Amino acid sequence: MDRQDPHTVPSDLWTTLAGPARDTRRIRLGTLLTAATFRSPGLPAVIVAIVDTMSGGRVELGRGTG
């Protein structure tokens, strides 16, 4: 990301993984860790389930607290 570019905005990791989930067929997708404290548990569950459906079941989820 170019911090000097005013059009560059950070994106959510699971939103970013939705693109490769849709456009690839063989790679597994996931995170080493998704923080459990930023959202209530139901929302990440739905987001990950949607990306998993988009990928045909190739998502792996790591959860943690700190």
Buried (B, 14 or more C-beta within 10 A) or exposed (E): EEEEEEEEEEEEEBEEBBEBBEEEEEEEBBBEEBEEEEEEEEEBEEBBEBBBEBBEEBBEBEEEEE
